[in-house]
Amino acid sequence: MSDPTIIATVEDPTGSGSDSGTLMISASSIPPNSIENMADVDLTGLTDGALLIYRNNTAKWAASTMLDKQNMEGGEF
């Protein structure tokens, strides 16, 4: 099976013709969508049942099973 390819004609919005051309993108040239490929996600502590918690001191989302700064409202029973 061949690699799917997108072909788009790109036109210069100013009309000068300097930036117009054809853009070709194949599926193999696009990295797979995965949370582990994101620069602001740290999966070091990833374990079964972990959540992604935003850490202000590192400006990253980190995998953790500890909820140490959350306010949880459980309602009334």
Number of C-alpha atoms within 10 A of each C-alpha: 3 5 9 9 12 10 10 11 9 11 14 11 10 8 9 9 10 10 12 13 11 10 10 10 12 11 12 10 10 8 8 9 8 7 11 10 11 11 9 14 18 21 16 9 13 14 11 8 8 15 17 16 19 16 13 8 6 10 10 16 18 20 20 20 15 10 11 8 7 8 7 7 6 6 5 4 3
